[in-house]
Structure formats: C-alpha cells, structure tokens
Amino acid sequence: MAKIQVYKTKMMNACGLNKKSEPEVNRLDQAFAFPEERKECEVYIRGKTAQLNHLMRTVMSNKQSTA
C-alpha cells in the first residue's frame, strides 16, 4: 500500500510539473520567425537558447526532486 501511495505522489508531482511548464513549452513550440539582419538573428537565437536552457534546468531539477 505504501508503494502505491509513493507512486501516486510521484504521478501528481509529474502532472504538476507539466502544468507549470506548459506556458514555456507552448512559447518554444511556436514556429521560429528569424529576423533578417544578422545581429538581430544572433540576439533572437541567444534568447531562444536561453528559454530552452531554462526549461531544461527546470525539468531536470523537478525530476531530481521527485525521484
């Protein structure tokens, strides 16, 4: 019975993580609209990379805390 409760808690935590991260995932899921100018494009890519890195760190951190 205790194993079932632990499993249930892990599932609830995972669902909470998914709901919490949903806005970030949706933002990254939109099609990229690269600017025409090189400098603007580099800034755009850095911004998208930072968003992705933040999401990855959040997921990994929450994954470790629920394990």
N, CA and C atoms as a LAMMPS dump frame, in Angstrom:
ITEM: TIMESTEP
0
ITEM: NUMBER OF ATOMS
201
ITEM: BOX BOUNDS ff ff ff
-5.0000000000000000e+02 5.0000000000000000e+02
-5.0000000000000000e+02 5.0000000000000000e+02
-5.0000000000000000e+02 5.0000000000000000e+02
ITEM: ATOMS id mol type element x y z
1 1 1 N 0.821 -1.192 0
2 1 2 C 0 0 0
3 1 3 C 0.865 1.257 0
4 2 1 N 1.978 1.211 0.714
5 2 2 C 2.863 2.372 0.769
6 2 3 C 3.47 2.651 -0.606
7 3 1 N 3.777 1.588 -1.361
8 3 2 C 4.343 1.771 -2.7
9 3 3 C 3.347 2.466 -3.619
10 4 1 N 2.083 2.128 -3.466
11 4 2 C 1.046 2.767 -4.277
12 4 3 C 0.967 4.252 -3.952
13 5 1 N 1.051 4.594 -2.685
14 5 2 C 0.999 6 -2.281
15 5 3 C 2.204 6.77 -2.826
16 6 1 N 3.378 6.158 -2.783
17 6 2 C 4.583 6.801 -3.327
18 6 3 C 4.415 7.024 -4.823
19 7 1 N 3.924 6.02 -5.527
20 7 2 C 3.7 6.133 -6.968
21 7 3 C 2.689 7.235 -7.269
22 8 1 N 1.604 7.268 -6.505
23 8 2 C 0.563 8.281 -6.692
24 8 3 C 1.139 9.682 -6.481
25 9 1 N 1.967 9.845 -5.476
26 9 2 C 2.596 11.138 -5.202
27 9 3 C 3.51 11.549 -6.348
28 10 1 N 4.295 10.607 -6.863
29 10 2 C 5.183 10.91 -7.99
30 10 3 C 4.382 11.324 -9.222
31 11 1 N 3.279 10.657 -9.471
32 11 2 C 2.43 10.994 -10.615
33 11 3 C 1.836 12.39 -10.456
34 12 1 N 1.38 12.711 -9.258
35 12 2 C 0.811 14.038 -9.008
36 12 3 C 1.879 15.113 -9.201
37 13 1 N 3.087 14.858 -8.728
38 13 2 C 4.181 15.818 -8.896
39 13 3 C 4.523 16.004 -10.372
40 14 1 N 4.542 14.914 -11.123
41 14 2 C 4.849 14.996 -12.555
42 14 3 C 3.773 15.786 -13.295
43 15 1 N 2.522 15.556 -12.943
44 15 2 C 1.431 16.304 -13.578
45 15 3 C 1.53 17.784 -13.237
46 16 1 N 1.874 18.087 -12.009
47 16 2 C 2.049 19.48 -11.6
48 16 3 C 3.17 20.145 -12.368
49 17 1 N 4.259 19.414 -12.578
50 17 2 C 5.385 19.948 -13.348
51 17 3 C 4.955 20.237 -14.777
52 18 1 N 4.202 19.321 -15.378
53 18 2 C 3.744 19.527 -16.75
54 18 3 C 2.882 20.773 -16.862
55 19 1 N 1.964 20.952 -15.927
56 19 2 C 1.086 22.119 -15.968
57 19 3 C 1.871 23.399 -15.725
58 20 1 N 2.841 23.341 -14.826
59 20 2 C 3.645 24.518 -14.502
60 20 3 C 4.516 24.928 -15.686
61 21 1 N 5.029 23.969 -16.427
62 21 2 C 5.939 24.243 -17.547
63 21 3 C 5.21 24.471 -18.867
64 22 1 N 3.915 24.269 -18.885
65 22 2 C 3.164 24.349 -20.14
66 22 3 C 3.32 25.687 -20.876
67 23 1 N 3.246 26.841 -20.199
68 23 2 C 3.418 28.1 -20.942
69 23 3 C 4.785 28.21 -21.627
70 24 1 N 5.835 27.758 -20.953
71 24 2 C 7.174 27.806 -21.551
72 24 3 C 7.265 26.879 -22.758
73 25 1 N 6.699 25.695 -22.635
74 25 2 C 6.721 24.736 -23.741
75 25 3 C 5.944 25.301 -24.927
76 26 1 N 4.794 25.901 -24.663
77 26 2 C 3.992 26.474 -25.743
78 26 3 C 4.734 27.604 -26.45
79 27 1 N 5.452 28.416 -25.684
80 27 2 C 6.228 29.504 -26.285
81 27 3 C 7.3 28.947 -27.221
82 28 1 N 7.965 27.892 -26.793
83 28 2 C 9.014 27.293 -27.623
84 28 3 C 8.442 26.482 -28.781
85 29 1 N 7.191 26.044 -28.646
86 29 2 C 6.57 25.213 -29.674
87 29 3 C 6.145 26.033 -30.896
88 30 1 N 6.024 27.343 -30.721
89 30 2 C 5.622 28.195 -31.841
90 30 3 C 6.741 28.235 -32.881
91 31 1 N 6.333 28.406 -34.119
92 31 2 C 7.325 28.457 -35.203
93 31 3 C 8.28 29.626 -34.987
94 32 1 N 9.54 29.379 -35.252
95 32 2 C 10.541 30.437 -35.108
96 32 3 C 10.414 31.408 -36.286
97 33 1 N 10.482 32.681 -35.98
98 33 2 C 10.443 33.724 -37.006
99 33 3 C 11.768 34.472 -36.942
100 34 1 N 12.742 33.975 -37.683
101 34 2 C 14.077 34.554 -37.624
102 34 3 C 14.103 35.933 -38.282
103 35 1 N 14.735 36.902 -37.619
104 35 2 C 14.892 38.232 -38.216
105 35 3 C 15.813 38.174 -39.442
106 36 1 N 15.743 39.203 -40.254
107 36 2 C 16.542 39.255 -41.485
108 36 3 C 17.997 39.628 -41.222
109 37 1 N 18.212 40.565 -40.327
110 37 2 C 19.566 41.055 -40.069
111 37 3 C 20.349 40.073 -39.205
112 38 1 N 21.631 39.968 -39.487
113 38 2 C 22.482 39.005 -38.782
114 38 3 C 22.512 39.255 -37.272
115 39 1 N 22.731 40.497 -36.861
116 39 2 C 22.832 40.797 -35.428
117 39 3 C 21.513 40.511 -34.718
118 40 1 N 20.403 40.888 -35.342
119 40 2 C 19.09 40.612 -34.757
120 40 3 C 18.856 39.107 -34.666
121 41 1 N 19.303 38.395 -35.672
122 41 2 C 19.153 36.939 -35.699
123 41 3 C 19.969 36.295 -34.575
124 42 1 N 21.18 36.786 -34.358
125 42 2 C 22.016 36.254 -33.282
126 42 3 C 21.376 36.496 -31.92
127 43 1 N 20.818 37.679 -31.727
128 43 2 C 20.135 38.001 -30.469
129 43 3 C 18.917 37.089 -30.295
130 44 1 N 18.181 36.896 -31.37
131 44 2 C 16.995 36.036 -31.339
132 44 3 C 17.373 34.603 -30.956
133 45 1 N 18.423 34.086 -31.57
134 45 2 C 18.87 32.713 -31.286
135 45 3 C 19.343 32.589 -29.843
136 46 1 N 20.078 33.589 -29.351
137 46 2 C 20.515 33.559 -27.945
138 46 3 C 19.314 33.541 -27.005
139 47 1 N 18.3 34.334 -27.324
140 47 2 C 17.099 34.37 -26.491
141 47 3 C 16.374 33.033 -26.471
142 48 1 N 16.192 32.435 -27.635
143 48 2 C 15.515 31.132 -27.714
144 48 3 C 16.334 30.047 -27.019
145 49 1 N 17.648 30.114 -27.171
146 49 2 C 18.517 29.146 -26.498
147 49 3 C 18.405 29.291 -24.987
148 50 1 N 18.35 30.52 -24.503
149 50 2 C 18.204 30.761 -23.065
150 50 3 C 16.869 30.223 -22.557
151 51 1 N 15.798 30.424 -23.324
152 51 2 C 14.487 29.895 -22.929
153 51 3 C 14.526 28.371 -22.836
154 52 1 N 15.126 27.739 -23.819
155 52 2 C 15.22 26.28 -23.835
156 52 3 C 16.067 25.773 -22.675
157 53 1 N 17.191 26.43 -22.416
158 53 2 C 18.049 26.029 -21.295
159 53 3 C 17.327 26.17 -19.965
160 54 1 N 16.563 27.239 -19.811
161 54 2 C 15.805 27.44 -18.571
162 54 3 C 14.782 26.324 -18.382
163 55 1 N 14.075 25.987 -19.445
164 55 2 C 13.088 24.909 -19.369
165 55 3 C 13.76 23.584 -19.035
166 56 1 N 14.904 23.308 -19.655
167 56 2 C 15.617 22.057 -19.377
168 56 3 C 16.076 21.995 -17.922
169 57 1 N 16.606 23.106 -17.401
170 57 2 C 17.044 23.122 -15.998
171 57 3 C 15.863 22.917 -15.058
172 58 1 N 14.737 23.537 -15.371
173 58 2 C 13.543 23.389 -14.538
174 58 3 C 13.076 21.942 -14.516
175 59 1 N 13.005 21.323 -15.688
176 59 2 C 12.551 19.933 -15.778
177 59 3 C 13.515 19.007 -15.041
178 60 1 N 14.808 19.185 -15.263
179 60 2 C 15.798 18.322 -14.606
180 60 3 C 15.766 18.5 -13.09
181 61 1 N 15.625 19.723 -12.634
182 61 2 C 15.57 19.99 -11.2
183 61 3 C 14.347 19.332 -10.572
184 62 1 N 13.204 19.489 -11.228
185 62 2 C 11.981 18.889 -10.696
186 62 3 C 12.008 17.373 -10.805
187 63 1 N 12.632 16.864 -11.839
188 63 2 C 12.747 15.41 -11.994
189 63 3 C 13.571 14.823 -10.853
190 64 1 N 14.662 15.505 -10.489
191 64 2 C 15.513 15.015 -9.408
192 64 3 C 14.797 15.096 -8.062
193 65 1 N 13.985 16.125 -7.877
194 65 2 C 13.313 16.275 -6.588
195 65 3 C 12.157 15.293 -6.427
196 66 1 N 11.64 14.749 -7.548
197 66 2 C 10.55 13.777 -7.448
198 66 3 C 11.052 12.345 -7.493
199 67 1 N 12.326 12.154 -7.764
200 67 2 C 12.869 10.785 -7.873
201 67 3 C 13.07 10.154 -6.513
